[in-house]
Amino acid sequence: MLIIPFDKKLEWQNPPIITLILIAVNVLIYFSFQLHDDEKMVEASHYYYRSGLAEIELPHFKKALIEQDDIEFVDEWQDSIKQEQSPWFFHMETNKAFMQALQNEQIITPSDPLYAKWKSKRTHLNEIFNNSVTWTYSLKAGDPKLLTFISHMFLHADFSHLFGNMIFLLAVGFIVELSMNRSIYLFAYLFTGICSALFYIPSASDSLIPSLGASGAIAGLMGMYAVLFNTRKVRFFYFIYVYFDYVKLPAIYLLVLWLGFEVYQQAAYSRYSNVNYLAHIGGLISGAFIAFIIVKFQSKHVNHDYLNEHDTNEEFNRTLNQANSFVHDLQFENAVPLFAQLVEKQPLNREVLFAYYKTSKLDVNSEAHHRAATAILSLSENDAATNQLVIDTFNDYLSTAKVRLTVSLVNKLIRRFISINAFLEADKLILFMQKYSDKFNHLPQYLWSLTNKLVRSGQREQAMKYSQYLLSSYPAYKETQLAKDLLA
């Protein structure tokens, strides 16, 4: 069964930097340090059997298994004890009790006739193991080290293991990251990865089987996701055997589904599977816990706008539909305040801005009319559609109303019009600025820029007009000399 949320889109305007770095680190470690570790394990196995170590150690290990009451393994594999492909070698290397006794020279003692031969070959075998990043830096429940609590989260058994984990990390991680402070997100990721290991260790304290992978930490992110979004309905994809679909449920239900599924997997398949279901369970629980603490006591670090984005958008669309319905029924006086509300929520929405201006224009010189015009004229985007909207609104506003233009807005508009060669609109603003020249300290610079643009566009006669104004009003300014030189 696969359950994964698909309720948010990845937007590169605000990329999930920490999640992308985590993915990059995992990929880099796998392809730079782990890629040939399988070959090292094969080398270790070959050396073990071909060096004669198997003949020395495995009879002792078989005896130890019987003493440990692991008769089932002995009965099943005793006929293949001398075969390289058998599981005897790995089973021995991951048996904590036997390996501790072996490495402490309690199995092959210094008094044993084979001690010197064994010691030399065992030392070389240990060197092969130590050259394996996977073996050295994986977490071993029977011998946990401080470093491996972190390092195991960035190791993977093979490419499919890496690929699957990174898909889940991206799908869930970017949502959780954008839901909170990024530093806290990184701490929470590492914390839940450690907690997932702590949850697993007691159940395998007698084992040296390497535990590795980001899935425990990713499960932590899934637990965080469920608690952060809580009762908010989210859209998620599920796949059960051959059936798949999308459905919307309160996010907290996902925690119950994920946790229930992992508990079932642990009960049904843990004996046969290499998947560490207990680590997943520990990650889910710790992730849910830390998200609860953050929401309860550090709410200022939670991006509530992002969490509520879906509900906010639904409310926005309902209001927009209502406003458009009023316009359709010619009830413009009812539509205007709704468009005003929408502009406050999405001040850069050109569709809403235009509708607000068109409806408010029916009451020329009203406060709504001036606010709508100012909102459009104040837009900062410089794409063709925005430029055209600003030009059209500017010309319409000047022709229908007693305009209210602040000094800062006039400065912003003149720079836009000059930059896009909107000379007619620029000329209207220049006339306005000349009328109130004491308020516009940068008028000479604007006149020079406009003169330069007009000359380059072949409109020399119009450029001469601005040059003459510069000469008469600002004779000592460097812009005046530049204009004279240009037109000489």
C-alpha positions as CSV (number, residue, x, y, z in Angstrom):
1,M,0.0,0.0,0.0
2,L,1.3,3.5,-0.9
3,I,-0.2,6.7,0.6
4,I,1.4,10.0,-0.4
5,P,0.0,13.6,-0.2
6,F,-0.4,15.5,-3.4
7,D,-2.0,18.7,-2.1
8,K,0.7,21.2,-2.8
9,K,2.7,22.2,-5.9
10,L,6.4,22.6,-5.8
11,E,7.0,26.3,-6.6
12,W,10.5,27.3,-7.6
13,Q,9.9,31.0,-6.7
14,N,10.3,29.7,-3.1
15,P,12.3,26.5,-3.4
16,P,12.6,24.0,-0.5
17,I,16.3,24.7,-0.1
18,I,17.0,22.3,2.9
19,T,15.1,19.4,1.3
20,L,17.0,19.9,-2.0
21,I,20.3,20.0,-0.1
22,L,19.3,16.8,1.8
23,I,18.5,15.0,-1.5
24,A,21.8,16.3,-3.0
25,V,23.8,15.0,0.0
26,N,22.2,11.6,-0.1
27,V,22.8,11.3,-3.9
28,L,26.3,12.5,-3.6
29,I,27.2,10.1,-0.8
30,Y,25.7,7.2,-2.7
31,F,27.5,7.8,-6.0
32,S,30.7,9.1,-4.5
33,F,31.3,6.8,-1.6
34,Q,28.9,3.8,-1.6
35,L,28.8,2.9,-5.3
36,H,31.4,0.1,-5.1
37,D,30.6,-1.2,-1.6
38,D,28.8,-4.2,-3.0
39,E,32.0,-5.2,-4.7
40,K,33.8,-4.9,-1.4
41,M,31.3,-7.2,0.3
42,V,31.8,-9.8,-2.5
43,E,35.5,-9.4,-2.1
44,A,35.2,-10.0,1.7
45,S,33.0,-13.1,1.0
46,H,35.5,-14.5,-1.5
47,Y,38.4,-13.9,0.7
48,Y,36.7,-15.5,3.7
49,Y,36.1,-18.8,2.0
50,R,39.3,-18.9,-0.2
51,S,41.7,-17.9,2.6
52,G,40.6,-20.8,4.8
53,L,39.0,-18.6,7.5
54,A,35.6,-20.3,6.9
55,E,37.2,-23.7,7.8
56,I,38.6,-22.2,11.0
57,E,35.6,-20.1,12.2
58,L,32.4,-21.6,10.9
59,P,32.5,-24.8,13.0
60,H,32.8,-22.7,16.1
61,F,30.0,-20.5,14.9
62,K,27.8,-23.5,14.2
63,K,28.4,-24.7,17.8
64,A,27.6,-21.2,19.1
65,L,24.3,-21.1,17.2
66,I,23.3,-24.4,18.8
67,E,24.1,-23.0,22.2
68,Q,22.1,-19.8,21.3
69,D,19.1,-22.1,20.4
70,D,19.2,-21.0,16.8
71,I,18.6,-24.6,15.6
72,E,16.3,-23.5,12.8
73,F,19.1,-21.7,10.9
74,V,21.5,-24.6,11.5
75,D,19.1,-27.2,10.2
76,E,18.2,-25.2,7.2
77,W,21.7,-24.3,6.0
78,Q,24.0,-26.9,7.5
79,D,24.5,-28.6,4.1
80,S,25.8,-25.4,2.5
81,I,28.2,-24.3,5.3
82,K,31.2,-24.5,2.9
83,Q,29.5,-22.7,0.0
84,E,30.3,-19.0,-0.7
85,Q,26.8,-18.3,-1.7
86,S,25.3,-19.5,1.6
87,P,24.2,-17.0,4.3
88,W,26.6,-18.4,6.9
89,F,29.2,-15.7,6.5
90,F,26.8,-12.7,6.8
91,H,24.9,-14.5,9.6
92,M,28.1,-14.9,11.6
93,E,29.4,-11.3,11.0
94,T,26.1,-9.9,12.3
95,N,25.9,-12.2,15.4
96,K,26.9,-9.8,18.2
97,A,27.6,-12.4,20.9
98,F,29.8,-14.6,18.7
99,M,31.7,-11.7,16.9
100,Q,32.5,-10.0,20.3
101,A,33.9,-13.3,21.6
102,L,35.8,-13.9,18.3
103,Q,37.3,-10.4,18.1
104,N,38.3,-10.7,21.8
105,E,40.2,-13.9,20.9
106,Q,37.9,-16.0,23.1
107,I,37.0,-18.4,20.3
108,I,40.4,-18.7,18.6
109,T,42.7,-18.2,21.6
110,P,46.5,-17.5,21.5
111,S,47.1,-21.1,22.6
112,D,45.3,-22.5,19.5
113,P,47.7,-24.0,16.9
114,L,45.9,-22.1,14.2
115,Y,45.9,-18.8,16.1
116,A,48.7,-17.1,14.0
117,K,47.2,-18.0,10.7
118,W,43.7,-17.0,11.9
119,K,44.9,-13.7,13.4
120,S,46.6,-12.6,10.2
121,K,43.7,-13.5,7.9
122,R,41.0,-12.1,10.3
123,T,42.9,-8.8,10.4
124,H,42.9,-8.6,6.6
125,L,39.2,-9.4,6.5
126,N,38.5,-6.7,9.0
127,E,40.4,-4.2,6.8
128,I,38.2,-5.1,3.9
129,F,35.1,-4.4,6.0
130,N,36.5,-1.2,7.2
131,N,37.0,0.0,3.6
132,S,33.3,-0.2,3.1
133,V,31.5,3.0,3.8
134,T,28.2,1.2,4.1
135,W,29.4,-1.3,6.7
136,T,31.4,1.2,8.7
137,Y,28.8,4.0,8.9
138,S,25.6,2.1,9.0
139,L,23.8,1.9,12.4
140,K,24.2,-1.5,14.1
141,A,21.7,-2.0,16.9
142,G,24.1,-4.2,18.8
143,D,27.0,-1.7,18.6
144,P,25.6,1.8,18.1
145,K,28.0,4.6,17.8
146,L,27.3,8.3,18.1
147,L,28.3,9.1,14.5
148,T,26.2,6.3,13.0
149,F,23.0,7.7,14.5
150,I,23.5,10.5,11.9
151,S,25.5,8.9,9.2
152,H,23.1,5.9,8.7
153,M,20.4,8.4,7.5
154,F,22.5,9.3,4.5
155,L,23.4,5.8,3.3
156,H,21.4,3.5,1.0
157,A,21.6,-0.2,0.1
158,D,21.2,0.3,-3.7
159,F,19.9,2.7,-6.3
160,S,16.2,1.7,-6.0
161,H,16.4,2.2,-2.2
162,L,17.9,5.7,-2.8
163,F,15.4,6.6,-5.5
164,G,12.4,5.6,-3.5
165,N,13.5,7.4,-0.4
166,M,14.3,10.6,-2.4
167,I,10.9,10.6,-4.1
168,F,9.2,10.5,-0.7
169,L,11.6,13.0,0.8
170,L,10.8,15.5,-2.0
171,A,7.1,14.8,-2.0
172,V,6.6,15.3,1.8
173,G,9.8,17.2,2.7
174,F,9.1,20.3,0.6
175,I,5.7,20.8,2.2
176,V,6.9,20.4,5.7
177,E,9.9,22.7,5.1
178,L,7.7,25.5,3.7
179,S,5.3,25.0,6.7
180,M,7.9,26.1,9.2
181,N,11.2,27.8,10.0
182,R,13.9,26.1,7.9
183,S,16.4,25.7,10.7
184,I,13.8,23.9,12.9
185,Y,12.9,21.8,9.9
186,L,16.5,20.6,9.5
187,F,16.7,19.9,13.2
188,A,13.4,18.0,13.2
189,Y,14.6,15.9,10.2
190,L,17.7,14.8,12.0
191,F,16.0,14.4,15.4
192,T,13.3,12.1,14.0
193,G,16.0,10.1,12.2
194,I,17.8,9.6,15.5
195,C,14.5,8.8,17.3
196,S,13.6,6.2,14.7
197,A,17.0,4.5,15.4
198,L,16.4,4.6,19.2
199,F,13.0,3.1,18.7
200,Y,14.5,0.2,16.8
201,I,17.6,-0.6,18.8
202,P,16.1,-2.3,21.8
203,S,14.5,-4.9,19.5
204,A,17.8,-5.9,17.9
205,S,20.4,-5.2,20.6
206,D,22.0,-8.6,19.9
207,S,22.4,-8.0,16.2
208,L,25.1,-6.3,14.1
209,I,22.9,-6.2,11.0
210,P,23.5,-2.8,9.3
211,S,20.5,-0.4,9.4
212,L,20.7,2.4,6.8
213,G,18.5,4.7,4.8
214,A,16.6,8.0,5.1
215,S,13.3,6.3,5.6
216,G,13.2,6.7,9.4
217,A,13.7,10.5,9.1
218,I,11.3,10.6,6.1
219,A,8.7,8.8,8.2
220,G,9.3,11.5,10.8
221,L,8.4,14.2,8.2
222,M,5.2,12.3,7.4
223,G,4.3,12.3,11.1
224,M,5.0,16.1,11.2
225,Y,3.0,16.6,8.0
226,A,-0.1,14.9,9.5
227,V,0.1,16.9,12.8
228,L,0.9,20.3,11.1
229,F,-2.1,20.1,8.8
230,N,-4.1,18.3,11.4
231,T,-7.9,18.6,10.6
232,R,-7.3,20.4,7.4
233,K,-8.5,18.3,4.4
234,V,-5.6,17.3,2.1
235,R,-5.6,15.5,-1.2
236,F,-3.5,12.4,-1.3
237,F,-2.8,9.5,-3.7
238,Y,-3.1,5.9,-2.6
239,F,-2.2,2.7,-4.3
240,I,-3.4,-0.7,-3.0
241,Y,-2.2,-3.7,-5.1
242,V,-3.7,-2.8,-8.5
243,Y,-6.1,-0.1,-7.4
244,F,-5.2,3.6,-7.1
245,D,-7.1,6.9,-6.7
246,Y,-7.1,10.3,-5.2
247,V,-9.1,11.2,-2.1
248,K,-9.4,14.1,0.4
249,L,-9.3,13.5,4.1
250,P,-8.2,15.4,7.2
251,A,-4.4,15.1,7.3
252,I,-4.4,13.6,10.8
253,Y,-6.1,10.6,9.4
254,L,-3.0,9.9,7.4
255,L,-1.0,9.5,10.6
256,V,-3.4,6.7,11.7
257,L,-3.2,5.1,8.2
258,W,0.6,5.3,8.0
259,L,1.1,4.1,11.6
260,G,-1.4,1.3,11.3
261,F,0.1,0.1,8.0
262,E,3.7,0.0,9.5
263,V,2.5,-1.9,12.6
264,Y,0.8,-4.4,10.3
265,Q,3.9,-4.8,8.2
266,Q,6.0,-5.3,11.4
267,A,3.7,-7.9,12.7
268,A,3.3,-9.8,9.4
269,Y,6.7,-9.4,7.5
270,S,9.5,-8.4,9.9
271,R,10.9,-11.9,10.1
272,Y,11.2,-12.1,6.3
273,S,11.8,-8.6,5.2
274,N,14.9,-6.4,5.1
275,V,12.7,-3.3,5.7
276,N,13.1,-1.7,9.1
277,Y,9.4,-1.2,10.0
278,L,10.2,-0.4,13.6
279,A,12.4,2.6,12.5
280,H,9.4,3.8,10.4
281,I,7.1,3.5,13.4
282,G,9.6,5.4,15.6
283,G,10.0,8.1,12.9
284,L,6.2,8.6,12.6
285,I,5.7,8.8,16.3
286,S,8.6,11.2,17.0
287,G,7.7,13.3,14.0
288,A,4.1,13.7,15.2
289,F,5.4,14.5,18.7
290,I,7.9,17.2,17.6
291,A,5.3,18.8,15.3
292,F,2.8,18.9,18.3
293,I,5.5,20.6,20.4
294,I,6.2,23.2,17.7
295,V,2.6,24.0,17.1
296,K,1.8,24.1,20.8
297,F,4.7,26.0,22.1
298,Q,6.6,27.6,19.1
299,S,3.7,28.6,16.9
300,K,5.6,31.7,15.7
301,H,7.9,29.4,13.8
302,V,5.0,27.8,11.8
303,N,3.9,29.3,8.5
304,H,0.2,29.4,9.1
305,D,-0.5,31.2,5.8
306,Y,1.1,28.2,3.9
307,L,-0.9,25.7,6.0
308,N,-4.1,27.5,5.4
309,E,-3.4,28.3,1.8
310,H,-5.9,25.8,0.4
311,D,-8.7,27.1,2.6
312,T,-7.7,30.6,1.8
313,N,-7.8,30.0,-1.9
314,E,-11.2,28.3,-1.6
315,E,-12.6,31.3,0.2
316,F,-11.0,33.6,-2.3
317,N,-12.6,31.8,-5.2
318,R,-16.0,31.8,-3.5
319,T,-15.8,35.6,-3.0
320,L,-14.6,36.0,-6.6
321,N,-17.5,34.0,-7.9
322,Q,-19.9,36.0,-5.8
323,A,-18.4,39.3,-7.1
324,N,-18.6,38.1,-10.7
325,S,-22.2,37.1,-10.1
326,F,-23.0,40.6,-9.0
327,V,-21.4,42.0,-12.1
328,H,-23.4,39.6,-14.3
329,D,-26.6,40.9,-12.5
330,L,-25.4,44.5,-13.0
331,Q,-25.3,44.9,-9.2
332,F,-22.0,46.8,-9.4
333,E,-22.4,48.5,-6.0
334,N,-22.3,45.0,-4.4
335,A,-19.4,43.8,-6.5
336,V,-17.0,46.7,-5.7
337,P,-16.5,46.0,-2.0
338,L,-16.0,42.3,-2.8
339,F,-13.3,43.1,-5.4
340,A,-11.7,45.4,-2.8
341,Q,-11.5,42.5,-0.3
342,L,-9.9,40.3,-3.0
343,V,-7.3,42.9,-3.9
344,E,-6.2,43.1,-0.3
345,K,-5.7,39.4,-0.3
346,Q,-4.0,39.1,-3.7
347,P,-2.7,42.6,-4.6
348,L,-0.9,41.3,-7.7
349,N,-3.8,39.5,-9.2
350,R,-4.3,41.4,-12.5
351,E,-7.7,39.8,-13.2
352,V,-9.1,41.0,-9.9
353,L,-7.4,44.4,-10.1
354,F,-8.9,45.0,-13.6
355,A,-12.3,43.9,-12.4
356,Y,-12.0,46.2,-9.4
357,Y,-11.1,49.1,-11.5
358,K,-13.8,48.6,-14.1
359,T,-16.6,48.2,-11.5
360,S,-15.4,51.1,-9.3
361,K,-15.1,53.3,-12.4
362,L,-18.9,53.4,-12.6
363,D,-18.6,55.8,-9.6
364,V,-15.9,58.1,-10.9
365,N,-13.8,59.9,-8.3
366,S,-15.1,57.6,-5.6
367,E,-12.5,56.3,-3.0
368,A,-12.8,52.9,-4.6
369,H,-12.1,54.3,-8.0
370,H,-8.9,56.0,-6.8
371,R,-7.7,53.0,-4.8
372,A,-8.3,50.7,-7.7
373,A,-6.4,52.9,-10.1
374,T,-3.5,53.3,-7.7
375,A,-3.3,49.6,-7.1
376,I,-2.8,48.9,-10.8
377,L,-0.4,51.8,-11.4
378,S,1.7,50.6,-8.4
379,L,2.4,47.2,-9.9
380,S,6.1,46.3,-10.0
381,E,6.1,43.5,-12.5
382,N,7.7,44.5,-15.8
383,D,6.2,41.9,-18.2
384,A,4.3,42.9,-21.4
385,A,0.8,42.2,-20.0
386,T,1.4,44.2,-16.8
387,N,2.9,47.1,-18.8
388,Q,-0.1,47.2,-21.1
389,L,-2.5,47.1,-18.1
390,V,-0.7,50.0,-16.5
391,I,-0.7,52.1,-19.7
392,D,-4.4,51.5,-20.4
393,T,-5.4,52.2,-16.8
394,F,-3.2,55.3,-16.7
395,N,-4.7,56.8,-19.8
396,D,-8.2,55.9,-18.7
397,Y,-7.7,57.3,-15.2
398,L,-6.3,60.6,-16.6
399,S,-9.3,61.0,-18.9
400,T,-12.1,60.2,-16.5
401,A,-11.1,61.3,-13.0
402,K,-9.5,64.0,-10.9
403,V,-6.3,62.0,-10.5
404,R,-4.6,61.4,-7.2
405,L,-1.0,60.6,-7.9
406,T,1.6,60.7,-5.1
407,V,5.2,61.8,-5.8
408,S,6.6,58.3,-5.3
409,L,4.0,56.8,-7.7
410,V,4.8,59.4,-10.4
411,N,8.5,58.6,-10.1
412,K,7.7,54.9,-10.4
413,L,5.5,55.5,-13.5
414,I,7.9,57.8,-15.3
415,R,10.7,55.2,-14.9
416,R,8.5,52.5,-16.3
417,F,7.2,54.5,-19.2
418,I,10.7,55.6,-20.2
419,S,12.1,52.1,-20.0
420,I,9.4,50.6,-22.2
421,N,9.4,53.6,-24.7
422,A,5.8,54.6,-23.8
423,F,6.6,58.2,-24.9
424,L,3.0,59.5,-25.0
425,E,2.4,58.5,-21.4
426,A,5.8,59.7,-20.4
427,D,5.1,63.1,-21.9
428,K,1.9,63.4,-19.9
429,L,3.8,62.7,-16.7
430,I,6.6,65.2,-17.7
431,L,4.0,67.9,-18.1
432,F,2.6,67.1,-14.7
433,M,6.1,67.1,-13.1
434,Q,6.9,70.4,-14.8
435,K,3.9,71.9,-13.1
436,Y,5.1,70.7,-9.7
437,S,8.8,70.8,-10.4
438,D,9.7,71.7,-6.8
439,K,8.5,68.2,-5.7
440,F,10.5,66.2,-8.3
441,N,14.2,66.5,-7.6
442,H,15.0,63.9,-10.3
443,L,13.2,65.7,-13.1
444,P,16.4,66.6,-15.0
445,Q,17.5,62.9,-15.0
446,Y,14.1,61.9,-16.3
447,L,14.3,64.5,-19.0
448,W,17.8,63.4,-20.1
449,S,16.8,59.8,-20.2
450,L,13.7,60.6,-22.2
451,T,15.7,62.8,-24.6
452,N,18.2,60.0,-25.1
453,K,15.5,57.4,-25.7
454,L,13.7,59.6,-28.2
455,V,16.9,60.4,-30.2
456,R,17.6,56.6,-30.4
457,S,14.0,56.1,-31.6
458,G,14.4,58.7,-34.3
459,Q,12.1,61.3,-32.7
460,R,14.6,64.1,-32.7
461,E,12.1,66.9,-32.8
462,Q,10.4,65.7,-29.6
463,A,13.8,65.3,-28.0
464,M,14.6,68.9,-28.8
465,K,11.6,70.0,-26.8
466,Y,12.9,68.4,-23.6
467,S,16.4,69.6,-24.3
468,Q,15.2,73.2,-24.5
469,Y,13.3,72.8,-21.3
470,L,16.5,71.5,-19.6
471,L,18.5,74.4,-21.0
472,S,16.0,77.0,-19.7
473,S,15.2,75.4,-16.3
474,Y,18.4,73.5,-15.4
475,P,21.2,75.2,-17.3
476,A,24.0,74.2,-14.9
477,Y,23.0,70.5,-14.7
478,K,25.2,67.8,-16.3
479,E,22.1,66.3,-17.8
480,T,21.6,69.5,-19.8
481,Q,25.1,69.4,-21.2
482,L,24.6,65.7,-22.1
483,A,21.4,66.6,-24.0
484,K,23.1,69.4,-25.8
485,D,26.0,67.2,-26.9
486,L,23.6,64.5,-28.0
487,L,21.6,66.9,-30.2
488,A,24.6,68.9,-31.5
